[in-house]
Structures are given as structure tokens and as C-alpha cells.
Amino acid sequence: MKKIIYFALGIMFLVSSCKQSADRATEEIAQKSSEGISEMSVYNLPSTWTNQNNEDIQLKDLKGDVLVMVMIYTSCKAACPRLVADMRNIEEKLPNDIKDEVKMIFVSIDPETDTPERLKAFAKENFMDEDPYIFLRSSIENTREFAAVLAVNYKQITPMDFSHSNIISVFNRQGELVFQQEGLGVNSDNTIKSIKETVSKK
């Protein structure tokens, strides 16, 4: 009889635990929904990032702006300078009346080298130390998770060199991926068109 009672109590405990977990998940979904964050939003990532001013942020802190993002590393001498030039070219071609609603984000794939101090120096070297430019770094694990979201592949081939995808991504105000430009020095007209259209969707 005691075994039956213990078994019944065990079942009740499991059901209660499952219900509490389900309730928590439901609450989290409801909260994100009320914040205007969909399941496809990059703002669901809980990772913490550090910018070039040594300030910690979460990606959801960028919510409300249209984001143009690229993954680079500051010691790169091949593709990354071209990606930096492409990002500058995109920003310069944006109409002045929408520039305040767009952020240009550089995410480091080499967080061990790219300290906040190094990112700050790199931003100044490239005349990108003011809005709308933001440079971010995080842990190796968070960086890999974020790269997977952008479909950016990268691999360290020497202590100071990485092989990586050359992709510029556009996210809407809710953090959803809406467009990607792949390649170096490619025509950015479609990217700029996508940014304009995304900004216009309040």
C-alpha cells in the first residue's frame, strides 16, 4: 500500500513540475509577444555583448532600429577591410532622413584578440567611432551561436587568421532577418533598397 502511495505522490510531483515548466514557457512566450519579439527574432538570444566603449548590452537593447550587421575580425588583412568599405558605402548611400533609424553593427569573430580597447582603436582608425557604427564582442560560444543565426561560417586557420563567409545582413526593427548581401565589393543597390523598405515599415 505504501508503495502505491509513494508512486502516486511521485506522479503528482512530476505532473506538477511539468505544469510549472509549461507555465514558465508560456509566460516567456507571452512576454516576448507583448514586446513585439517573434520566434524568428535575434532578440531571443540571451547572450551579453560588449561594445567598443566597454559597455555590456544584449541584442534586444538594439530593438527599434533597423540593423545592418557583418562579422569581421580586426587583425584581418584580406576580406575584412573590403567588408568595412562595403558597410561604409552602404551607410553613405542611405538617405539622410532615415540614417537615424539604422545601426551599422560589426561583430567580432575573434573575441580573444578583439578586446573593447582594440575595437575602439579599430573604430577610430576607420573613422567609425560615432553613430551609427557599433562594434561588438562576446564569448567564443556566443559568437558561434550568433554566426549560426546569420549562416556565417568561419574557421581559425592560424593563431591570427580566420577563413570566413563575407555576408552583410539586414534585420528589421523586431530583429528578424530580412535580407543578406554576399560577396566582396558587390553592388549594394538591393541592400540599400531593402534597408529603405524595412525602415518604412513602422
N, C-alpha and C positions, 0 to 999 in steps of 0.2 A: 504494500500500500504506500509506504514511504517513497519507494522508487517512482511510483506513478505520480505522487505529489511533486517530487523533485523534477520529474520530466515535464510536468505541466507548467511548473514555475519557470523552467528553462525556456520552454516555448513562448510563454508570455513575455519573458525578458527579451528574447530575440525579436519578437513582433514589435515590442515597444522600441527597441533600438533601431530597427529598420524604419519604423514610422518616424522617429525623430530625425534620422538621416534624410529621409524623403522630405520631411517638413523643412529641414535646413536648405536642401537643394531647391525646393520650391520657393522659399523666401529669397534665396540668392538670385534665382531667375527673375522673380518679380521685381527685386530691387534694380537689377540691370535693365530690365524692361522699362521701369519707371525713369531710369536715367537716359533712356534712348540708346542703349547699347544692345545690339543684336548678337546672336550666337556667332556670327561671322566677323565680329569686330576684334581688332587687335587690342582693344582696350580691355579685353577679358584677361590678357596676360597679367599675372600678379607681380611680375619682375620689377625690381627697382633699378634705375639707371642714374648715372652721374653725368652731369653736363660739364662743359668746359669751364664753368665758373665754380666747379666743385659743389654743385647743388644736387641733392638727390630728388629724383622725380619718378613717377610712374607714367607709363604711356598715356593712361587715361587723363592725366593732367593736361594733355595737349588737345583734349576733346573740344570741338567747336571750331577749330581751324582745319583747312584743307592741308594735308601733309604730303610733301614730296620727299621721298626717302631713298637713300642709297647707302650701301655698305662698302666701306673702304678701310684702309689702314694707313697711317700717316707716313710710315717709312717706305711705302711703295714708290717705286721709280718708273713703273711701266704704265699699267692701266689706270691707276687711281688719279694721277694728275689730269688725265683726259676726262675721267668721270667728274672731277671737281670743275673742270672747264665746262662740261656739259650742264652741270647744275647751275653754274653762274649764267650760262647762256639762256637757260630756261627762265631763271628769275628776271634777267634783264629784259626779256621779251614779254613779260606779263604786263598787262595794262596797269597803270598806276592806281586806278580806283579799286583794284582787287588785291593789291600786294599786301595790305594789312591783314588779309584773311588767309594768307598762305604762309606756311612754315617750311623751310628747306632743312631737312634733317640728314646729318651724316652719322652713321652708326659704325663704330669700330669693330672689325673682326679680330683685332689684336689687342684685347684689353690689358694684357700684361705690359705691353710697351706703351700703349696709348693711355697714359695717366691723364687726369684732368689738366695737369700743368702742360703736358705735351699737346693735348687737344687745344688748349688756349693759345699756345705758341703757334700751332699749325693754323688756327683760325686767323691770327694776326698776320702770319706770313702770306696768307691768301686773301687778305682784306675781307674776311668774313667773320669778324669778331663782334658784329652787331646784328640785330634783327634784319632779315627773317631767318638767319642761319643759327642752327643749334647742332652741337656735336655731343654725341652720347657714347658712353661705355658702360659695360656691366660685367658680370661674371662670365666665364667661358661657357657655362651651362646655359645661362640666359641668352647669350649671344647665339648659340647654336639653335635654341628654340625659336628665336626671332628670325634667324636666317631661313629656317624651315617654313615659316609663315610666308616669307617673301619668295620662296623657291630659289633662294640664293645658295649655291654650292660653293664651299671653299675648303681648302686643304693646305696645311702648313707643309711646305716642301723643304725649307731650310729654317734655321732659327730666326731669320729676319725676312723670310719671303713666303708669300701665300699665292696659291692659284685660286682664282675666284670668279664667279659669274659677274657680268657687268650689266646690272639691271637697275633702272630707276623706277620706283613705284609711286603711284598716286593713291592716297587714301582720302575718302570723304570725311565730312565733319563727324560722323559716327565711328570712324576708324575702320571702315570697310574698304578693302582693296578694289579699286575701280579701273585701274589702267597700269600697264607696265611697258616701259621702253627698254629694249635690249640691244646692246652693242655699244661701241665707242664712236663718238663723233657722228652719230646718225642724225637725220633730220628730226628735229623736235617739234614740228608743227602739230602732230597728232597729240603729243603730250601736253602742249600748251592749250590746245583745244579742249582736251579732257579736263584740265585744271579749271579753265573758264566755265565749262558746263557744270562742273562739280561745285564751284563757288556759288553759282547762280541758284543752286538748289538749297534753299534755306532749311 
